[in-house]
Each structure stands twice: as C-alpha cells, then as structure tokens.
Amino acid sequence: MAQNNLKTTVTQRYFNGVRRNLEAAADAMPATKFGFKLSDAQMSFAEWLNHSTERNYSDCATLKAEAAPDAAKKVAGLKDKAEVSQALKDSFTYCAAALDGIDEQKVLASPQMTYSLLHIVVHNNEIYGNIVGYLRSNGIVPPSTASRMGPKGK
C-alpha cells in the first residue's frame, strides 16, 4: 500500500484547488469592494478572507505542533486589498509547508490533528462558497467557474 495517500489526496485534490480559488478571488475583487457585504448582517469580503487566514494559521500550527506565527495576530485588523490578499497567500504558504511535513500516522492518531487537517479544506471550501456570491454580485465570474470556461468565458 502506498504511503501518505491521505496527505497526497488532501493536498492535490482539495487544498491546492481551494487555495487557488481563494487567492484568485482575492485578486479578482477590486480593492474598492473589499468592504462589500451582501447584507448588513454578513461579513465583508475582506473579513471572509481574514477568517480563512486566521483559521489557516491556527489549523496549520496544530499540524506543525507549534504556536501560530506572529503574522496570525495581525490579521483581524487588515482591511485593504493588498494587506488582506498578501496575508491570505502567506497563510496558504504556511499551510502548504505544514502539509508537506505531516506524518499521516501521527495526524490520524490525534483527533485534534485530524480535525485540523480536514478543517483546512472543508472550511476553506465553505468560505469560498460564501464569497462566490460576493463576486457574482459585483459582476465577477468566480475563479472556479472561469477556469472551466476557457479563455473566451473569462
């Protein structure tokens, strides 16, 4: 039986795709729309991305068996596109390194590590599902749709 099937599947099938979609969504949304909310009761586009960033740092720190990096403490106050987008990308880079270094048996032996591994992909897909409405409400084709449409549909 091949080693690290879970790690490979999580990374290649789920993590890389949602990472690509969230980073591309951040790039696609105009800077003037990072404060946009679908309704007053919802988070802004920037707040959704910050939420992803915070959880990435938390979950991936668990996978690395270390405290979240200092960058995680600065996320809540970020509002502008450049800062929010860069923080998101940095958190995904941190997670990619965490995933690269995991030992499947160690992860599966720990309920908290298993939760963190699954949460990285499940939660980020939930966040992406939410922000698709923000993109579409602003006339932007979501990256996951645009990638299937080819060059003419973008």
C-alpha positions as CSV (number, residue, x, y, z in Angstrom):
1,M,0.0,0.0,0.0
2,A,1.3,3.4,-0.9
3,Q,2.4,5.7,1.8
4,N,0.8,9.1,2.5
5,N,-2.3,8.6,0.4
6,L,-4.3,10.9,2.7
7,K,-1.7,13.6,2.6
8,T,-1.5,13.3,-1.2
9,T,-5.2,13.3,-1.7
10,V,-5.8,16.2,0.7
11,T,-3.1,18.3,-0.9
12,Q,-3.6,17.6,-4.6
13,R,-7.3,17.1,-4.8
14,Y,-8.6,19.6,-2.2
15,F,-6.0,22.0,-0.7
16,N,-4.4,23.1,-3.9
17,G,-7.8,23.8,-5.6
18,V,-9.3,25.8,-2.8
19,R,-6.1,27.7,-2.3
20,R,-6.0,28.6,-6.0
21,N,-9.7,29.7,-5.9
22,L,-9.4,31.8,-2.8
23,E,-6.2,33.5,-3.8
24,A,-7.7,34.2,-7.3
25,A,-10.9,35.5,-5.8
26,A,-8.9,38.0,-3.7
27,D,-7.0,39.0,-6.8
28,A,-10.2,39.4,-8.9
29,M,-12.2,41.5,-6.4
30,P,-11.5,45.3,-6.9
31,A,-9.8,47.0,-3.9
32,T,-12.9,49.3,-3.5
33,K,-15.1,46.2,-2.9
34,F,-13.1,44.6,-0.1
35,G,-15.6,46.2,2.4
36,F,-18.6,44.9,0.4
37,K,-21.2,42.9,2.3
38,L,-24.2,41.0,0.7
39,S,-26.2,42.3,3.7
40,D,-25.5,44.3,6.8
41,A,-25.6,41.2,8.9
42,Q,-22.8,39.4,7.0
43,M,-19.1,39.7,7.0
44,S,-17.4,41.9,4.4
45,F,-15.4,40.3,1.6
46,A,-12.2,41.2,3.4
47,E,-13.5,39.7,6.7
48,W,-14.2,36.4,5.0
49,L,-10.7,36.3,3.6
50,N,-9.3,37.2,7.0
51,H,-11.3,34.5,8.6
52,S,-9.7,32.0,6.2
53,T,-6.3,33.4,7.0
54,E,-6.8,33.1,10.8
55,R,-8.0,29.5,10.6
56,N,-5.2,28.5,8.2
57,Y,-2.7,29.7,10.7
58,S,-4.5,28.1,13.6
59,D,-5.1,24.7,12.0
60,C,-1.7,24.5,10.3
61,A,0.1,25.5,13.5
62,T,-1.6,22.4,15.0
63,L,-0.3,20.3,12.2
64,K,3.2,21.6,12.8
65,A,2.8,21.1,16.5
66,E,3.8,24.8,17.2
67,A,2.2,28.1,18.2
68,A,0.7,30.1,15.3
69,P,3.2,32.5,13.9
70,D,3.2,36.2,14.9
71,A,1.6,37.1,11.5
72,A,-1.6,35.4,12.7
73,K,-2.0,38.1,15.4
74,K,-2.2,40.9,12.9
75,V,-4.9,39.5,10.6
76,A,-8.0,40.8,12.4
77,G,-7.1,44.4,11.7
78,L,-6.4,44.1,8.0
79,K,-8.8,45.8,5.7
80,D,-7.2,46.8,2.4
81,K,-6.8,44.5,-0.6
82,A,-3.0,44.4,-0.7
83,E,-2.7,43.5,3.0
84,V,-5.6,41.1,3.1
85,S,-4.5,39.3,-0.1
86,Q,-0.9,39.0,1.0
87,A,-1.9,37.7,4.4
88,L,-4.1,35.1,2.8
89,K,-1.3,34.0,0.5
90,D,1.2,33.9,3.3
91,S,-1.2,31.7,5.4
92,F,-1.6,29.3,2.5
93,T,2.2,29.1,2.1
94,Y,2.4,28.3,5.8
95,C,-0.2,25.6,5.3
96,A,1.5,24.1,2.3
97,A,4.7,23.7,4.3
98,A,2.7,22.2,7.2
99,L,1.0,19.7,4.8
100,D,4.3,18.8,3.2
101,G,5.7,17.9,6.6
102,I,2.9,15.9,8.1
103,D,3.2,12.3,9.2
104,E,-0.1,10.6,8.4
105,Q,0.0,8.1,11.2
106,K,0.7,10.9,13.7
107,V,-2.1,13.0,12.3
108,L,-4.6,10.1,12.4
109,A,-3.6,9.2,16.0
110,S,-4.6,12.7,17.2
111,P,-8.2,13.8,17.0
112,Q,-7.1,17.5,17.0
113,M,-4.6,17.0,14.2
114,T,-7.2,15.0,12.2
115,Y,-9.7,17.8,12.7
116,S,-7.2,20.5,11.7
117,L,-6.2,18.6,8.5
118,L,-9.8,18.2,7.4
119,H,-10.7,21.7,8.5
120,I,-8.2,23.3,6.2
121,V,-10.0,22.0,3.2
122,V,-13.6,21.8,4.4
123,H,-13.7,25.2,6.0
124,N,-11.9,27.0,3.2
125,N,-14.4,25.5,0.7
126,E,-17.2,26.8,2.8
127,I,-15.6,30.2,2.8
128,Y,-15.2,30.1,-0.9
129,G,-18.8,29.1,-1.3
130,N,-19.8,32.2,0.6
131,I,-17.6,34.6,-1.3
132,V,-18.8,33.4,-4.7
133,G,-22.0,35.4,-4.0
134,Y,-19.9,38.5,-3.3
135,L,-18.0,38.1,-6.6
136,R,-21.2,37.5,-8.7
137,S,-23.0,40.4,-7.0
138,N,-20.2,42.6,-8.3
139,G,-20.2,41.1,-11.9
140,I,-17.2,38.9,-11.4
141,V,-17.1,35.3,-12.6
142,P,-15.8,33.2,-9.8
143,P,-12.3,31.7,-10.4
144,S,-13.7,28.1,-10.2
145,T,-16.2,28.9,-13.0
146,A,-13.8,31.0,-15.0
147,S,-11.2,28.1,-15.1
148,R,-13.8,25.8,-16.7
149,M,-14.9,28.4,-19.2
150,G,-11.7,28.7,-21.1
151,P,-10.2,32.0,-22.4
152,K,-13.4,33.2,-24.1
153,G,-15.5,33.0,-21.0
154,K,-13.2,34.9,-18.6
